[in-house]
């Protein structure tokens, strides 16, 4: 199979699992502290990853490029925490569309650090994205929470940094890469218990959501990391934006969210900006 085609397929599969992860998180925010959600997500993904590493006899368990893996893990964990916190304040689709602006920051970093090709039209893409974000933030209805937008925006920038580091650790197992971010998420979420007093009671009807959030995360990250590892075309990350479509469907049919005209215009403008940037 062609390298670029295989990479594209893996990224599309990743976007599906990311959308399922975000759906679970949004459902769980109604019943649990975000720190409990992050803790269980990291614990489940970490446990499964470690078991698979032992089963496949991947060595060394902590990888060869430990410093680079740690940096990737730190960026990944910060991105996860900021993105999940944003979901507490915003609808799934608004959160996802802002998170997916990471494509523009990703392209900027790739251009300056790796000398990737950059065209003038990419500047137009940036203008569209920033304009769309401003439209989402400044609404007379005050329906959009500014804190949520800021959290999602910072998460998108950190996510771009995390994704770009994959190029530096192409020879590492995707399972090993995930160990670092999951491990750090476990530590940070544990600290969150002290920041926000939490009643540690697990409602049995939602235990499956907690467990599957970790599983969906594990699958999504591994498919995305593998996609970025096997190709030199970093533009493949654009395909992750397909989770925008799923998030819209979830908001409309599951959460019965009513979008305002300004929200739809803002989302459309950001989507155009991301598309322009891919060209």
KOLNUMI-78446 format. One record per residue: x, z, y of N, C-alpha, C, CB in turn; residue in three letters. Coordinates in steps of 0.05 Angstrom, whole numbers, padded with zeros to 5 digits, always signed. Each point is the difference from the previous one (the first is absolute). Glycine has a CB too. Layout:
<marmis>
XZYXZYXZYXZYALA ...
</marmis>
This chain:
<marmis>
+00017+00000-00024-00017+00000+00024+00017+00000+00025-00036+00025-00025UNK +00029-00041+00045+00014-00001+00025+00003+00028+00013-00017-00047+00007UNK +00041+00053+00003+00006+00026+00011-00020+00008+00022+00048-00007-00011UNK -00053-00011+00030-00018+00006+00022-00029+00004-00009+00030-00027+00030UNK -00038+00011-00050-00027+00002-00011-00004+00027-00014-00003-00049-00005UNK +00023+00057-00011-00001+00026-00014-00001+00023+00020+00025-00020-00038UNK -00008+00018+00059+00001+00020+00021-00027+00002+00014+00049-00008+00006UNK -00062-00014-00001-00026-00001+00014-00022+00013-00017+00014-00042+00024UNK -00014+00036-00050-00019+00011-00018+00002+00030-00002+00000-00042-00026UNK +00025+00052+00025+00005+00029-00002-00010+00014+00026+00040-00009-00030UNK -00035-00005+00053-00009+00012+00025-00030+00001+00002+00042-00016+00022UNK -00056-00004-00032-00029+00000+00001-00011+00022-00018+00000-00050+00008UNK +00011+00053-00032-00008+00022-00017+00004+00027+00013+00011-00028-00040UNK +00012+00030+00054+00006+00025+00014-00021+00006+00021+00049-00008-00008UNK -00058-00012+00023-00020+00004+00021-00026+00010-00012+00022-00036+00028UNK -00029+00027-00052-00024+00009-00013+00001+00030-00006-00007-00046-00019UNK +00030+00054+00008+00003+00029-00007+00003+00017+00025+00022-00014-00043UNK -00010+00003+00064+00001+00016+00025-00028+00004+00012+00046-00019+00009UNK -00062-00001-00011-00028+00003+00010-00015+00021-00016+00001-00048+00016UNK +00003+00048-00042-00014+00020-00017+00011+00028+00006-00007-00035-00036UNK +00033+00037+00041+00011+00026+00008-00013+00010+00026+00044-00013-00022UNK -00046-00004+00042-00011+00008+00026-00030+00007-00003+00034-00029+00023UNK -00048+00015-00040-00028+00006-00005-00002+00029-00011-00011-00049-00008UNK +00027+00055-00011+00000+00027-00012+00006+00021+00021+00014-00019-00044UNK +00007+00014+00060+00008+00019+00021-00022+00005+00020+00047-00014-00006UNK -00061-00007+00014-00022+00002+00020-00022+00017-00012+00012-00044+00020UNK -00019+00040-00046-00020+00016-00013+00008+00029-00001-00014-00040-00027UNK +00039+00045+00020+00010+00027-00004+00003+00016+00026+00024-00017-00039UNK -00020+00003+00062+00002+00014+00025-00025+00015+00008+00033-00034+00015UNK -00055+00027-00028-00026+00014+00005+00000+00028-00013-00023-00044+00003UNK +00040+00048-00023-00002+00024-00016+00026+00016-00001-00033-00024-00027UNK +00056+00011+00033+00025+00014-00003+00018-00003+00026-00002-00007-00050UNK +00020+00026+00053+00020-00003+00021+00018-00024-00008-00001+00050+00011UNK +00011-00064+00010+00017-00023-00005+00025+00008-00015-00017-00021+00041UNK +00026+00046-00038+00024+00010-00014-00004+00002-00030+00013+00025+00041UNK -00037-00017-00049-00007+00001-00029+00000-00028-00011-00027+00042+00007UNK +00016-00061+00007-00001-00027-00009+00028-00012-00004-00044-00006+00024UNK +00061+00011-00004+00028-00010-00001+00015+00013-00023-00001-00009+00050UNK -00004+00035-00053+00014+00015-00021-00007-00011-00028-00001+00041+00029UNK -00025-00044-00035-00008-00010-00026+00008-00029-00004-00038+00032+00001UNK +00036-00048+00020+00009-00028-00002+00029-00001-00008-00034-00013+00035UNK +00051+00029-00021+00029+00000-00005+00006+00011-00028+00009+00004+00049UNK -00023+00018-00056+00005+00013-00026-00006-00019-00023-00011+00045+00021UNK -00012-00057-00020-00008-00018-00022+00019-00024-00002-00048+00014+00006UNK +00054-00027+00017+00017-00023+00000+00029+00007-00009-00028-00020+00037UNK +00037+00044-00028+00027+00009-00007+00002+00005-00030+00005+00020+00046UNK -00025-00006-00057+00000+00007-00028+00000-00025-00018-00024+00042+00011UNK +00006-00061-00004-00001-00025-00016+00026-00016+00003-00050-00001+00006UNK +00060-00001+00018+00025-00015+00004+00023+00012-00016-00015-00011+00046UNK +00017+00038-00046+00022+00013-00015-00003-00005-00030+00003+00035+00036UNK -00028-00034-00046-00004-00005-00029+00008-00029-00007-00038+00034+00000UNK +00030-00053+00017+00006-00028-00005+00031-00005+00001-00045-00013+00019UNK +00058+00027+00000+00029-00003+00002+00014+00009-00025-00004+00007+00050UNK -00006+00016-00061+00011+00010-00025-00006-00019-00024-00005+00047+00018UNK -00020-00057-00018-00008-00018-00022+00016-00026+00000-00046+00020+00003UNK +00051-00031+00021+00015-00025+00002+00030+00004+00002-00040-00020+00023UNK +00048+00046-00024+00028+00008+00000+00015-00012+00024-00001+00003-00050UNK -00012+00000+00073+00013-00010+00025+00020+00020+00009-00042-00025+00013UNK +00067+00015-00009+00022+00018+00008+00016-00013+00022+00002+00020-00046UNK +00009-00004+00064-00005+00029+00004-00028+00005+00010+00049+00007+00009UNK -00060+00015-00016-00028+00006+00007-00005+00000+00030-00003+00028-00041UNK +00023-00019+00056-00003+00000+00029+00013-00024+00013+00000+00049-00002UNK +00006-00069-00013+00010-00025+00011+00030+00001+00008-00046-00009+00016UNK +00056-00014-00008+00028-00002+00008+00004+00004+00030+00008-00031-00039UNK -00026+00018+00054+00003+00002+00030-00017+00024+00010+00007-00051+00003UNK +00002+00075-00009-00016+00024+00005-00006+00003+00030+00020+00021-00040UNK +00000-00026+00057-00004+00004+00029-00021-00020+00010+00047+00015+00005UNK -00045-00040-00013-00019-00020+00009-00028+00005-00012+00037-00033+00004UNK -00038+00043-00029-00025+00006-00012-00013+00024+00014+00017-00017-00044UNK -00001+00036+00052-00011+00023+00015-00012-00008+00026+00034+00030-00022UNK -00020-00048+00037-00010-00010+00026-00026-00015-00005+00047-00003+00019UNK -00048-00014-00039-00024-00014-00007-00023+00019-00007+00028-00039-00016UNK -00021+00060+00001-00020+00019-00008-00011+00016+00024+00022+00003-00044UNK -00004+00004+00062-00008+00015+00024-00018-00016+00017+00043+00025-00001UNK -00036-00050+00006-00017-00017+00016-00027-00005-00013+00041-00023+00018UNK -00041+00019-00045-00024-00004-00014-00019+00024+00001+00025-00031-00030UNK -00014+00055+00027-00016+00024+00000-00012+00005+00028+00029+00019-00036UNK -00014-00024+00057-00010+00003+00027-00023-00020+00005+00045+00016+00016UNK -00041-00040-00025-00020-00021+00003-00026+00008-00014+00036-00035+00003UNK -00034+00046-00027-00023+00008-00016-00015+00022+00014+00024-00012-00042UNK -00010+00032+00052-00012+00024+00013-00015-00009+00025+00036+00030-00019UNK -00023-00046+00036-00012-00009+00025-00024-00017-00006+00045+00002+00023UNK -00043-00020-00042-00022-00018-00007-00024+00015-00011+00033-00036-00010UNK -00029+00056-00007-00021+00016-00011-00013+00017+00021+00023+00000-00044UNK -00007+00011+00063-00011+00016+00022-00018-00018+00017+00041+00030-00001UNK -00033-00055+00005-00016-00018+00016-00027-00005-00012+00042-00022+00016UNK -00044+00022-00043-00025-00005-00014-00020+00023+00005+00025-00026-00035UNK -00015+00049+00043-00018+00022+00007-00015-00005+00025+00031+00031-00023UNK -00020-00048+00041-00011-00004+00026-00014-00027+00003+00035+00029+00018UNK -00028-00049-00035-00009-00027+00003-00014-00010-00025+00037-00009+00033UNK -00052-00013-00030-00011-00013-00024+00023-00013-00015-00045-00008+00024UNK +00039+00001-00049+00021-00013-00017+00010-00026+00013-00021+00020-00041UNK +00002-00037+00049+00008-00026+00010+00016+00001+00026-00040-00019-00022UNK +00032+00037+00040+00016+00004+00025+00028+00010-00006-00043+00009+00025UNK +00044+00010-00043+00026+00011-00008+00018-00021-00013-00021+00045-00007UNK +00010-00060-00011+00015-00021-00015+00010-00022+00019-00026+00011-00042UNK +00008-00020+00060+00008-00021+00018+00023+00008+00018-00047-00018-00001UNK +00048+00043+00009+00022+00010+00017+00025+00004-00017-00032+00022+00031UNK +00028-00012-00055+00023+00004-00018+00013-00027-00006-00021+00040-00020UNK +00005-00061+00018+00011-00026-00007+00013-00014+00023-00035-00004-00033UNK +00036+00016+00057+00016-00011+00022+00029+00004-00007-00036+00009+00034UNK +00042+00005-00056+00028+00004-00008+00014-00027-00004-00012+00044-00022UNK -00004-00065+00016+00011-00027-00003+00016-00009+00024-00037-00011-00031UNK +00028+00018+00055+00013-00009+00024+00026+00016+00004-00044-00012+00020UNK +00043+00038-00026+00024+00017+00003+00020-00008-00022-00027+00038+00021UNK +00017-00044-00044+00016-00009-00023+00016-00025+00008-00033+00021-00033UNK +00019-00040+00045+00012-00026+00008+00021+00005+00022-00042-00024-00012UNK +00036+00041+00030+00020+00006+00022+00025+00012-00012-00038+00008+00032UNK +00035+00011-00050+00024+00013-00012+00015-00021-00016-00023+00045-00002UNK +00009-00061-00014+00013-00020-00017+00015-00020+00018-00036+00005-00035UNK +00025-00011+00058+00014-00019+00018+00026+00011+00011-00045-00019+00012UNK +00043+00044-00002+00024+00011+00014+00021+00011-00020-00030+00012+00038UNK +00020-00001-00061+00019+00012-00019+00011-00020-00020-00024+00044+00006UNK +00006-00061-00016+00008-00019-00021+00001-00028+00010-00021+00030-00033UNK +00018-00034+00059+00001-00027+00012-00020-00019-00011+00049+00008+00008UNK -00073+00003-00015-00021-00018-00010-00010-00017+00023-00014+00034-00035UNK +00003-00058+00027-00009-00019+00021-00023+00012+00016+00014-00038-00030UNK -00012+00034+00057-00020+00010+00018-00008-00023+00019+00018+00048-00003UNK -00043-00052+00007-00010-00022+00017-00015+00011+00024-00003-00031-00040UNK +00002+00016+00061-00014+00009+00024-00029+00008-00005+00030-00030+00026UNK -00043+00016-00045-00028+00006-00006-00004+00028-00010-00007-00048-00010UNK +00028+00060-00002-00001+00028-00009-00006+00019+00023+00031-00012-00038UNK -00021+00005+00062-00005+00016+00024-00030+00000+00007+00047-00010+00017UNK -00060-00013-00022-00029-00002+00005-00014+00018-00020+00005-00048+00016UNK +00005+00049-00041-00011+00018-00020+00001+00029+00009+00013-00033-00035UNK +00009+00041+00047+00003+00027+00009-00021+00006+00022+00050-00001-00012UNK -00053-00018+00030-00019+00004+00022-00029+00004-00011+00029-00028+00031UNK -00036+00012-00051-00026+00002-00012-00004+00028-00013-00001-00050-00008UNK +00021+00058-00007-00002+00026-00014-00003+00023+00020+00027-00019-00038UNK -00010+00020+00058-00001+00021+00020-00026+00000+00015+00050-00002+00005UNK -00060-00022+00001-00026-00002+00014-00022+00010-00017+00017-00040+00025UNK -00017+00033-00051-00021+00010-00018+00000+00030-00002+00004-00043-00025UNK +00020+00055+00024+00002+00029-00002-00011+00013+00025+00041-00005-00029UNK -00035-00006+00052-00011+00011+00025-00030-00001+00001+00042-00013+00024UNK -00053-00009-00034-00029-00003-00001-00013+00022-00018+00005-00050+00008UNK +00009+00055-00030-00010+00021-00018+00001+00028+00012+00014-00029-00039UNK +00007+00034+00054+00004+00026+00011-00019+00005+00024+00048-00001-00014UNK -00050-00018+00032-00016+00004+00024-00028-00012-00002+00043+00000+00026UNK -00061+00016-00037-00027-00008-00002-00018+00020+00015+00009-00021-00045UNK -00029+00010+00058-00019+00017+00015-00015+00019-00019-00005-00035+00034UNK +00001+00025-00059-00015+00017-00019+00016+00023-00010-00025-00040-00013UNK +00051+00040+00018+00018+00021-00010-00003+00005-00030-00002+00021+00046UNK -00003-00042-00060-00004+00002-00029+00026+00001-00015-00043-00025+00005UNK +00064+00013+00007+00026+00000-00013+00016+00024+00009-00001-00050-00002UNK +00012+00065-00017+00016+00023+00006+00028-00008+00007-00029+00028-00030UNK +00039-00022+00054+00026-00009+00009+00022+00012-00017-00017-00004+00046UNK +00014+00029-00055+00019+00013-00017+00004-00016-00026-00012+00045+00020UNK -00011-00053-00031+00001-00016-00025+00015-00026+00004-00043+00021-00014UNK +00038-00035+00037+00013-00025+00006+00030+00004+00003-00042-00017+00022UNK +00050+00038-00008+00029+00005+00004+00013+00007-00027-00010+00017+00046UNK -00003-00001-00063+00011+00006-00026+00004-00025-00017-00022+00045+00002UNK +00001-00062-00002+00002-00025-00015+00021-00019+00010-00049+00005-00010UNK +00052-00006+00037+00020-00017+00012+00028+00009-00007-00032-00010+00037UNK +00037+00036-00035+00027+00010-00008+00005-00004-00029-00003+00035+00036UNK -00018-00032-00053+00003-00004-00028+00008-00029-00006-00034+00035-00009UNK +00022-00054+00024+00006-00029-00004+00030-00006+00007-00048-00011+00010UNK +00058+00024+00011+00028-00004+00007+00019+00011-00021-00013+00002+00049UNK +00006+00023-00058+00017+00012-00021-00002-00016-00026-00007+00045+00021UNK -00016-00056-00027-00004-00016-00024+00017-00025+00001-00046+00018-00004UNK +00049-00030+00028+00017-00023+00002+00029+00007-00006-00032-00019+00035UNK +00041+00042-00025+00027+00009-00005+00004+00005-00030+00002+00020+00046UNK -00023-00008-00059+00002+00006-00028+00002-00026-00017-00026+00043+00007UNK +00010-00063+00001-00001-00025-00015+00026-00015+00003-00049-00002+00006UNK +00061+00003+00017+00024-00016+00005+00024+00011-00016-00017-00011+00046UNK +00016+00037-00052+00022+00013-00015+00001-00010-00029-00004+00040+00029UNK -00019-00052-00039+00000-00009-00028+00022-00021-00005-00050+00009-00001UNK +00056-00024+00022+00020-00021-00002+00028+00012-00007-00026-00029+00032UNK +00030+00055-00024+00025+00013-00004+00002+00012-00028+00002+00010+00049UNK -00025-00008-00063+00001+00013-00027-00014-00017-00021+00000+00045+00023UNK +00007-00071-00022-00013-00020-00017+00005+00006-00030+00004-00033+00037UNK +00019+00045-00043+00007+00004-00028-00011+00026-00012+00041-00027+00009UNK -00054+00043+00007-00011+00025-00010-00027-00004-00012+00025+00025+00035UNK -00032-00009-00055-00026-00001-00013-00022+00008+00020+00021+00010-00045UNK -00043-00024+00045-00022+00008+00018-00011+00028-00006-00012-00049+00004UNK +00015+00057-00029-00009+00027-00007+00018+00021+00012-00018-00018-00043UNK +00044+00012+00044+00019+00019+00012-00004+00001+00030+00034-00010-00036UNK -00040-00013+00049-00005-00001+00028-00024+00018+00007+00018-00047+00003UNK -00039+00046-00020-00023+00016+00005+00004+00030-00003-00026-00038-00016UNK +00046+00045-00001+00005+00029-00005+00007+00014+00027+00016-00011-00046UNK -00001-00002+00063+00009+00013+00024-00023+00004+00020+00044-00021-00006UNK -00061+00001+00010-00022+00003+00019-00021+00020-00011+00008-00047+00017UNK -00013+00046-00043-00019+00018-00012+00010+00029+00001-00016-00037-00030UNK +00042+00040+00024+00012+00027+00001-00001+00012+00027+00029-00013-00037UNK -00022-00003+00058-00001+00010+00027-00028+00006+00009+00042-00026+00010UNK -00062+00009-00018-00028+00005+00006-00009+00027-00012-00009-00050+00001UNK +00019+00055-00024-00008+00026-00014+00010+00023+00017+00002-00023-00045UNK +00023+00021+00055+00012+00021+00016-00015+00003+00026+00044-00008-00021UNK -00048-00014+00035-00013+00001+00027-00029+00010-00002+00029-00038+00014UNK -00044+00029-00035-00027+00009-00003-00001+00030-00006-00014-00046-00016UNK +00034+00056+00001+00001+00029-00006+00004+00015+00026+00019-00009-00045UNK -00002-00001+00063+00004+00013+00026-00026-00001+00017+00049-00013-00001UNK -00065-00009-00003-00025-00002+00014-00019+00022-00007+00006-00049+00000UNK -00004+00060-00024-00017+00023-00007+00003+00024+00018+00002-00016-00047UNK +00023+00018+00058+00005+00023+00018-00009-00007+00029+00039+00013-00029UNK -00038-00039+00036-00009-00008+00026-00030+00003+00003+00039-00033+00003UNK -00053+00025-00024-00029+00001-00001-00009+00016-00024-00003-00045+00024UNK -00007+00069-00020-00010+00017-00022-00020-00016-00017+00008+00042+00027UNK -00004-00043-00053-00017-00016-00017-00012+00016-00023+00029-00039+00011UNK -00054+00034-00015-00014+00012-00023+00004-00018-00024-00035+00022+00030UNK +00051-00013-00049+00008-00017-00022-00021+00000-00023+00048+00009+00012UNK -00071-00020-00005-00021-00002-00021-00005-00030-00005-00021+00045+00015UNK +00023-00053-00040-00003-00028-00007-00028-00005-00011+00049-00003-00009UNK -00064-00014+00022-00027-00006-00009+00002-00020-00023-00020+00008+00046UNK +00010+00000-00069+00004-00016-00025-00010-00029+00003-00004+00042-00026UNK -00017-00047+00042-00010-00027+00001+00019-00019+00016-00046+00019-00003UNK +00066-00007+00017+00018-00017+00015+00029+00001-00011-00029+00008+00040UNK +00032+00006-00062+00027+00002-00012+00011-00027-00008-00011+00046-00016UNK -00008-00064+00008+00009-00027-00008+00010-00016+00024-00033+00001-00038UNK +00020+00004+00061+00010-00014+00024+00028+00010+00007-00047-00004+00017UNK +00053+00029-00020+00026+00011+00006+00021-00012-00019-00021+00043+00016UNK +00014-00045-00042+00018-00010-00020+00005-00030+00004-00016+00035-00032UNK -00006-00050+00037+00003-00029+00002+00013-00008+00026-00040-00005-00027UNK +00039+00022+00048+00015-00007+00024+00030-00002-00005-00035+00024+00027UNK +00045-00005-00044+00028-00001-00008+00007-00025-00016+00000+00050+00001UNK -00018-00057-00020+00004-00023-00017-00001-00026+00016-00021+00025-00038UNK +00001-00027+00056-00001-00024+00016+00024-00003+00018-00050+00003+00000UNK +00060+00019+00011+00024+00000+00016+00024-00009-00015-00019+00037+00027UNK +00022-00026-00051+00023-00008-00017+00000-00030-00005-00001+00046-00021UNK -00022-00057+00013-00002-00028-00005+00005-00017+00025-00032+00010-00037UNK +00020-00002+00059+00002-00015+00025+00029-00001+00009-00046+00013+00013UNK +00060+00010-00013+00027+00001+00009+00019-00016-00017-00009+00045+00019UNK +00005-00043-00045+00018-00014-00019-00003-00030+00002-00002+00039-00030UNK -00023-00049+00033-00004-00028+00003+00011-00010+00026-00041+00003-00028UNK +00038+00012+00050+00010-00008+00026+00030+00000+00000-00041+00019+00022UNK +00054+00002-00032+00029+00002+00000+00012-00023-00017-00003+00050+00006UNK -00009-00055-00029+00010-00022-00017-00003-00027+00013-00012+00027-00040UNK -00010-00031+00054-00005-00025+00015+00022-00004+00021-00049+00005-00007UNK +00056+00016+00021+00021-00003+00021+00028-00002-00012-00029+00026+00031UNK +00033-00015-00055+00026-00001-00012+00007-00028-00011-00006+00047-00012UNK -00014-00062+00002+00006-00025-00014+00000-00025+00018-00019+00021-00040UNK +00014-00017+00066-00001-00024+00017+00017+00005+00026-00046-00011-00018UNK +00055-00011+00028+00015+00001+00026-00019-00007+00023+00042-00013-00023UNK -00067+00006+00016-00020-00006+00020-00015+00026+00008-00005-00048-00018UNK +00015+00062+00038-00012+00025+00008-00028-00003+00011+00046+00017+00009UNK -00054-00042-00002-00027-00005+00010-00021+00006-00020+00019-00034+00029UNK -00012+00038-00055-00019+00005-00021-00016+00026+00006+00029-00024-00033UNK -00017+00042+00049-00013+00025+00007-00027-00005+00014+00045+00022+00003UNK -00048-00046+00009-00025-00006+00013-00024+00001-00019+00026-00029+00032UNK -00022+00022-00057-00022+00000-00020-00012+00027-00004+00022-00038-00022UNK -00007+00059+00029-00012+00027-00003-00024+00004+00019+00046+00018-00013UNK -00047-00035+00034-00022+00001+00019-00027-00006-00013+00031-00013+00036UNK -00031+00004-00061-00025-00006-00014-00017+00026-00004+00022-00039-00023UNK -00009+00062+00024-00015+00025-00003-00019+00005+00024+00038+00019-00027UNK -00034-00035+00048-00019+00001+00023-00028-00008-00009+00038-00009+00032UNK -00039-00012-00048-00026-00011-00010-00014+00022-00017+00018-00047+00000UNK -00003+00059-00018-00012+00021-00017-00009+00024+00017+00029-00015-00038UNK -00014+00022+00058-00007+00023+00017-00026-00005+00015+00049+00012+00004UNK -00053-00037+00005-00025-00007+00013-00024+00003-00018+00025-00031+00029UNK -00022+00022-00054-00021+00001-00019-00006+00029-00007+00014-00044-00019UNK +00006+00061+00017-00004+00028-00006-00016+00014+00023+00043+00001-00028UNK -00034-00007+00053-00014+00013+00023-00029-00009+00002+00044+00001+00024UNK -00049-00026-00029-00027-00010+00003-00019+00009-00023+00019-00040+00024UNK -00009+00037-00049-00018+00005-00022+00001+00028-00012+00006-00048-00010UNK +00016+00062+00014+00002+00028-00011-00005+00021+00022+00033-00017-00034UNK -00020+00013+00057-00002+00021+00021-00021-00007+00021+00048+00011-00008UNK -00060-00035+00006-00022-00008+00018+00009+00002+00029-00033+00016-00034UNK +00058-00024+00040+00011+00002+00027-00011-00023+00017+00042+00023-00018UNK -00051-00017+00042-00010-00020+00018+00021-00007+00021-00047+00016-00007UNK +00058-00040+00006+00021-00008+00018-00012-00007+00027+00028-00016-00038UNK -00014+00024+00060-00008-00009+00027+00012-00028+00005-00003+00049+00016UNK -00007-00063+00004+00010-00026+00007+00030+00002+00007-00046-00014+00016UNK +00053+00035-00001+00028+00003+00009+00018+00005-00024-00016+00018+00044UNK +00006-00003-00063+00016+00005-00024+00006-00026-00015-00020+00046-00004UNK -00001-00062+00001+00003-00026-00014+00019-00019+00015-00046+00006-00019UNK +00043-00006+00046+00018-00017+00016+00029+00009-00003-00038-00009+00033UNK +00042+00036-00031+00027+00011-00002+00012-00007-00027-00013+00037+00031UNK -00002-00033-00053+00009-00006-00027+00007-00030-00003-00027+00038-00018UNK +00010-00055+00029+00004-00029-00002+00026-00008+00015-00050-00007-00003UNK +00054+00018+00027+00024-00007+00015+00025+00010-00014-00027+00003+00042UNK +00027+00021-00054+00023+00010-00014+00006-00018-00025-00010+00047+00016UNK -00012-00055-00030+00003-00017-00023+00013-00027+00007-00040+00022-00021UNK +00031-00033+00044+00011-00026+00009+00030+00004+00007-00045-00014+00019UNK +00051+00037-00007+00028+00005+00007+00018+00002-00025-00016+00024+00040UNK +00006-00011-00061+00014+00002-00025+00004-00028-00013-00018+00047-00007UNK -00003-00063+00009+00001-00027-00012+00020-00017+00015-00048+00004-00014UNK +00048-00003+00041+00019-00015+00017+00028+00008-00007-00034-00003+00037UNK +00038+00028-00041+00027+00010-00006+00011-00010-00027-00010+00040+00027UNK -00009-00047-00045+00009-00010-00026+00009-00028+00001-00032+00031-00021UNK +00023-00046+00042+00006-00029+00001+00029-00005+00005-00045-00008+00016UNK 
</marmis>
